[in-house]
Amino acid sequence: MAKLGDPSHELAMRVLTEVDFECRLNGFILRERAGAVPITMYSFEEVVSLLNDRHPRLDFDKLETWIRKTMGDKELAEQIVDAVRKENSDQNRSLRIKELMEERLSQCKKLPKKA
């Protein structure tokens, strides 16, 4: 498991800022009685929150594209592609992607504020 490099201040700002309506990401959570419940996410942190759910459902290709184009994080996008290719189930893929995204979010929150 490769560690992510430190993010730039610009990347950290994009990761920590909500996106516009046009750039939102959609996913689902599964519930026993309600079935698939749609979730709309406007921030990196909301995606991490979805991945922390017991039964997250997310299109990994759309997530990779969102990370690469909207967030501008090519390194994380490549790690997601690698996780999707290497893991043998969607549950394992979700867990690995969650770990990667939590790592990036933590890195961004720890960066000192730019003066």
Beta strands, then each sheet from edge to edge (+ up, - down):
strand 1: 25-31
strand 2: 35-41
strand 3: 56-57
sheet 1: 2+ 1- 3+
end
